[in-house]
Amino acid sequence: MKKHLLSLLTLILPILTFAQETTSQKIDTVFKDYTGWFVEAIFYEIPFSENFQIPWVLIVLIGGAIYFTIYFKFINFTGFRTAIDVVQDKYHDIEKHGADTLYGDVTPNDHANIIETLRDDSAEGEVSHFQALTAALSATVGLGNIAGVAVALSIGGPGATFWMIVAGFLGMASKFAECTLGVKYRDVGEDGTVYGGPMYYLKKGLGEKGFGGLGKVLAVIFAVFVIGGSFGGGNMFQANQAAAQFVKLFEIESANGGLYFGLVMAALVAVVIIGGIKRIASVTEKIVPFMAGIYVLASVIILVANYSHIGDAFMLIYEGAFSGLGIAGGLIGVMIQGIRRGAFSNEAGVGSAAIAHSAVRTIYPASEGIVALLEPFVDTVVICTMTALVIIITNFDGQFMEYGVPITEGVELTATAFDSVIPHFSIVLTLAVILFAFSTMISWSYYGMQGWVYLFGKGKITDLVYKFLFLLFVVVGASISLGAVIDFSDAMIFAMVVPNIIGVVLLTPIVKKELNKYMKAIAKKDDAIEEGSADFTDHM
């Protein structure tokens, strides 16, 4: 195996070196000529006045989130406590065996042998609730939380933070709906491997509703988009940005530095993704809490060091959210920047997270939907807001940024904000960028492979072909500059919104039915515990 890998590397290295030196710009130009129309179509901004325009994809994302919030009676708030309980495995017994079996009519013999004779439903699923949550979070918590927030603030000012938080709360309802459907309509192979995501609920769910033809078409379209997004926005862009930060921090010669960084990153990614979702989940459940914890801790240190400015910061956020504070586009401009950052950061409504959440071990689909609503909260409401507060508080005197003047280097600005209080924190931030990029890549590799398998069939050869291509793109992304390619693949990620939202809106009655079913199961367990009839399950 090692000989084959070495032979492969000796073939790839000259090709990549040649590509670096001679073809990067040519590829970029040609690709832009042929795909520019698609990028412009996906991110086309509908003009509402001379001062502001709204991307149509943002309208679909937020419109869907508002609809789901109302339809499910503000599940983003009412389900929060339950989500925490589920992640902590409070209801693992009913999710494994069913509430009716465990807490139905209890007979004298139940205490003696019922557990031993139950069917093990947990075989249908590969990861725990916490692992599914961290796997999905690893795909969304990333450069957008560090660089994207800084860019949004530079354009929309402090007020953008308020609308970013609003987008995060609304997105919780979208995640709940799509991830419930992901578990409901997943396929489980004979070996226990789970195949899930929008492809399956679009095909099977819409088929049940009498829209079989539409469902099949939307499923194929989604699969194509998720593959493209996995190679670009979920891979090359991440590798490119991580390599750029690494090269810049250690002042390495950029051409060869990017190439070698890409090879090392590809090797690390390979070790993880070859093991499938179980290994991906086992890695992300360690990386995500660690990197998010370090980042939030550093933010808290800065906030504590500048506690006297916290009240003023929130005042700027509030005033800016409803006045615009002189930002171009005024109130609407600030609102758009905040909502855009929130929606694009947590990807609620895109459908990607439903693929990771589909692999959970449970017999109640809504249990994972409820867990999934925590994702936008952590990603946007917590981490993005922390970034925004740090920048606002450390920039009170306009030391390094003027609001209303767009910037392009968001990571550098965020690093400057942290360094102003914690010297040399930019080194830690570079490590965070690399970890964020790594975790995003391994999760998106799983997303893309699920789309690949859906189109080309299940099997070891199919898996290996996709994984080889994915690893090759890691090296390419870190080695050369392909702006148009990355723009195109980024557009493909948000093109996933169209088939996904159509399907989820049509299937909302199914989601509601599953929610009611799960809440009744929880109530049955809670009632049984109060009556003292559940002692026999304490050992589970």
Secondary structure, DSSP 8 states (H G I E B T S, - for coil): -HHHHHHHHHHHHHHHHHIIIIIHHHHHHHHHHHHHHHHHHHT-EEESSSS-EEEHHHHHHHHHHHHHHHHTTSHHHHTHHHHHHHHTTTTHHHHHH-HHHHHSS--TTHHHHTGGGS--GGGS-SB-HHHHHHHHHHHHSSHIIIIIHHHHHHHH-TTHHHHHHHHHHHHHHHHHHHHHHHHHT-EE-TTS-EE-SHHHIIIIIHHHTT-HHHHHHHHHHHHHHHHHHHHIIIIIHHHHHHHHHHHHHTT--HHHHHHHHHHHHHHHHHHHHTTHHHHHHHHHHHHHHHHHHHHHHHHHHHHHHTGGGHHHHHHHHHHHHHH-TT-TTHHHHHHHHHHHHHHHHH-TTTSSHHHHHTTB--S-HHHHHHHHTHHHIIIIIIIIHHHHHHHHHHTTT-SS--TTS--S-HHHHHHHHHHTTSTTHHHHHHHHHHHHHHHHHHHHHHHHHHHHHHHH-SSHHHHHHHHHHHHHHHHHHHHS--HHHHHHHHHHHHHTHHHHHHHHHHTHHHHHHHHHHHHHHHHHHHHHHHTT--GGGTT-
